[in-house]
Amino acid sequence: MVEYKSWKEFQDSGMLWWINMILHTFGWAIVIKTNCDEINVYPTRVKFRGFNEDTNTKGYQKVSKYLLENIPQIEEESRM
């Protein structure tokens, strides 16, 4: 099963933050740049590691909300 999702939805769910936290370990990140209707997504090398406390707090809240709203479907799909 493949269901198209937008980069905005990925970002709003907290998944971009979550994945970038992992990628920061290796000095990488995924960047999303928007310009009107144009979206450019690419990997990049970064010197920084991690995010500030406020960004992390918001990220954890977004991921928690996503899980709360989607866990029944996620669990069901795991048994397919």
C-alpha positions, 0 to 999 in steps of 0.5 A: 500500500502506498498513499501519497502524502505532501511534504507539508503533512510530513513536516506538520506531523513532526516526522521531518524533525524526528528524521533530522534529529537522527540524521544530525548524528551523522552530520546530515539533514533534509531541507524543505524550501518553498517558493510560492507553489514550488517545493524543493527538497534535498539532503544536505551536510550540516555542522550542527548537531540537534535542535534547541529546546523549544524546537525539540519540545514542539517536535515531540508534541507534534509526533505525540499528536500524530501517534495519538491520532493514528495509532489504531491504523498504524497497529492495524497495518502492522498485522497486514 
